Amino acid sequence: MTENIQPTQGELEILQILWKKGPCTVREVNELLNATQDKSIGYTTTLKIMQIMFEKNLLSRNDSQRTHVYSAEVRESNIQSALLGRFLDAAYKGSASKLAMHLLGNHKTTPDELAEIKALIDKLEKNKPA
């Protein structure tokens, strides 16, 4: 089911807030969005986006009190995998190695990041059947 979810950029920004902070009111999300944006986003705009996200089952809503509290209904890792899979297919014709070489060749990778990548490769190689 997650493979079919295609959140917009604005929806992703809201999801990232909820993944990091946990359940929040619309006002809390709006304040956090405005703290990270160059331009101000109105409360009603944030409310409308979050209502749409609720209808799309991206968010759940606790309306037991006057102020509704929203939570992410989708896991961050599931959305990342779905988005990466679509990007990989569209931009690299499904080749993970081309994507990895492009990333490593065009960006400054820290020694810690390289160590993590090497550890992941070692782990993947150990778990592969010969």
C-alpha positions as CSV (number, residue, x, y, z in Angstrom):
1,M,0.0,0.0,0.0
2,T,2.8,2.5,0.8
3,E,4.2,2.1,-2.7
4,N,1.1,4.0,-4.0
5,I,1.4,6.9,-1.6
6,Q,2.8,10.0,-3.2
7,P,2.9,12.8,-0.7
8,T,3.5,16.3,-1.9
9,Q,6.4,18.3,-0.8
10,G,4.2,20.1,1.7
11,E,2.9,16.9,3.0
12,L,6.4,15.5,3.4
13,E,7.4,18.6,5.5
14,I,4.4,18.0,7.8
15,L,5.2,14.2,8.0
16,Q,8.8,15.0,8.9
17,I,7.7,17.2,11.8
18,L,5.3,14.5,13.1
19,W,7.9,11.8,12.7
20,K,10.4,13.9,14.7
21,K,8.1,15.4,17.3
22,G,5.3,12.9,17.6
23,P,1.6,13.8,17.9
24,C,1.0,17.6,17.4
25,T,-1.8,20.1,17.0
26,V,-2.2,22.0,13.8
27,R,-0.9,25.1,15.6
28,E,2.3,23.3,16.7
29,V,2.9,22.0,13.2
30,N,2.3,25.4,11.7
31,E,4.7,27.1,14.1
32,L,7.4,24.5,13.3
33,L,6.8,24.9,9.6
34,N,7.2,28.6,9.8
35,A,10.4,28.3,11.9
36,T,12.0,26.4,9.0
37,Q,10.6,28.3,6.0
38,D,11.7,31.5,4.3
39,K,8.0,32.5,3.8
40,S,5.2,32.4,6.3
41,I,2.6,29.7,5.9
42,G,-0.9,30.5,7.2
43,Y,-2.6,28.4,9.9
44,T,-5.6,27.7,7.7
45,T,-3.3,26.5,4.9
46,T,-1.6,24.1,7.3
47,L,-5.0,23.0,8.6
48,K,-6.3,22.3,5.1
49,I,-3.2,20.3,4.1
50,M,-3.5,18.2,7.3
51,Q,-7.2,17.6,6.7
52,I,-6.4,16.3,3.2
53,M,-3.6,14.2,4.7
54,F,-6.1,12.7,7.2
55,E,-8.5,11.9,4.3
56,K,-5.6,10.2,2.4
57,N,-4.8,8.1,5.5
58,L,-1.4,9.8,5.9
59,L,-2.4,11.1,9.3
60,S,-4.6,10.0,12.2
61,R,-6.5,12.4,14.3
62,N,-7.5,12.4,18.0
63,D,-10.5,14.5,18.2
64,S,-11.5,13.6,21.8
65,Q,-10.7,17.1,22.9
66,R,-11.4,20.6,21.5
67,T,-7.9,20.8,20.0
68,H,-7.3,18.0,17.5
69,V,-4.0,16.2,17.7
70,Y,-2.6,14.6,14.6
71,S,-0.1,11.7,14.3
72,A,1.7,10.3,11.3
73,E,-0.1,7.2,10.1
74,V,2.7,6.1,7.8
75,R,6.2,5.1,8.8
76,E,9.1,7.3,7.7
77,S,11.1,4.3,6.4
78,N,8.1,3.1,4.3
79,I,7.7,6.5,2.6
80,Q,11.5,6.8,2.1
81,S,11.6,3.4,0.4
82,A,8.6,4.1,-1.8
83,L,10.0,7.5,-2.9
84,L,13.5,6.1,-3.4
85,G,12.2,3.2,-5.4
86,R,10.2,5.5,-7.8
87,F,13.2,7.9,-8.1
88,L,15.6,5.0,-8.7
89,D,13.4,3.6,-11.5
90,A,12.8,7.0,-13.1
91,A,16.3,8.5,-12.9
92,Y,18.6,5.4,-12.9
93,K,16.5,2.8,-14.6
94,G,16.5,0.8,-11.4
95,S,20.3,0.6,-11.0
96,A,21.2,1.1,-7.4
97,S,24.9,1.0,-8.2
98,K,24.6,3.9,-10.6
99,L,22.8,5.9,-7.9
100,A,25.4,5.0,-5.3
101,M,28.3,5.9,-7.6
102,H,26.7,9.2,-8.5
103,L,26.0,10.1,-4.8
104,L,29.5,9.2,-3.7
105,G,31.2,10.9,-6.7
106,N,29.3,14.2,-6.5
107,H,29.0,14.8,-2.7
108,K,31.5,15.1,0.1
109,T,31.2,12.0,2.1
110,T,32.5,12.1,5.6
111,P,34.8,9.3,6.9
112,D,32.0,8.3,9.3
113,E,29.6,8.0,6.5
114,L,32.1,6.0,4.4
115,A,32.6,3.6,7.4
116,E,28.8,3.1,7.7
117,I,28.6,2.4,4.0
118,K,31.5,-0.1,4.2
119,A,29.8,-1.8,7.2
120,L,26.5,-2.1,5.3
121,I,28.3,-3.5,2.2
122,D,30.1,-6.1,4.5
123,K,26.8,-7.0,6.1
124,L,25.0,-7.4,2.8
125,E,27.9,-9.5,1.4
126,K,27.8,-11.8,4.4
127,N,24.0,-12.4,4.1
128,K,24.1,-13.1,0.4
129,P,24.0,-16.8,-0.6
130,A,27.1,-17.9,-2.5
